[in-house]
Amino acid sequence: MENFEIRFSGSGGQGLILSAKFLSAALVAEGYNVAQSQSYEPVSRGGQSRSDLVVSRGQAAFPLSRGLDFLLILHDAAARSSDAVIGKDTLVLVDAELVLNPPKGDFKLLSLPFTETARKLGNKRVANIIALSALVAHSGVCKMETLEQIVRTKTPPKFARLNMEAFEAGRALVLENAE
């Protein structure tokens, strides 16, 4: 892919901006230029949060998303906020537990148990890493090995094992749902 746009959206405190930074670093490592923007409501937890990546092999001409190729939604609070930039070729991944009213339209929608899987790993706060891994495994926007290396090196040692388990769980969700 030469040019594409990705949005991470949900609720404040879900680690969406961190996930976008991880993916941005992986994409840059693979030779892409990335413009990242972020927006969040002025509450520390519970307000709507999002981060957009505009990715290009050339120069990213405009730093804000105008037509999403990939959309990740982790909370119902953000379920409808991207309707205007979803196209027929957009891949939309949503958390099966926390997104009760996903966008509707002529695009591919995948509802996966990100939060449930995180809870099974012992910490629902790694749902963002599970979702990030699933997004990359399904979309192929970068190599899984590149993203894995970024997550491994940018995660504090205290959380390294849990984040790597979450990373593998996200990849496994995509493989399970491909059958």
C-alpha angles and dihedrals in degrees: 000000000000101000131012143150129224131187127196110197139171139091130333113270096033095107096246096140090049090052091050090051091051092050092044091054091049092050092049089050087057094052103265126133111230132195111195126194129175139194133186137167115253095260122095096226132015100024121111115277133184143166125197129203120199105193130192141163085219127035116319099238099198126023097213127074116255100166121015123220093181130024127184117193119187101171138036090235087075099034097109102025094093099047093112094058099042114106134188091266096048117121108217119194118189136182106253093214104040102034104069097161107039121184115277126217149088099312137092112279122189119187110197132175099247097149094040091051091048090051089053088054088055102254125065090199091080092065087103092059091047090050093045092052091047091050093053094041090053099039102036091215088148137000115283089225092058093050092044090054091050093049091046095050098040097046117094110249090245090065100031099103093046093047092050090050088050090048091054091045091056092051090048092052091058093047091049092050095046092069 
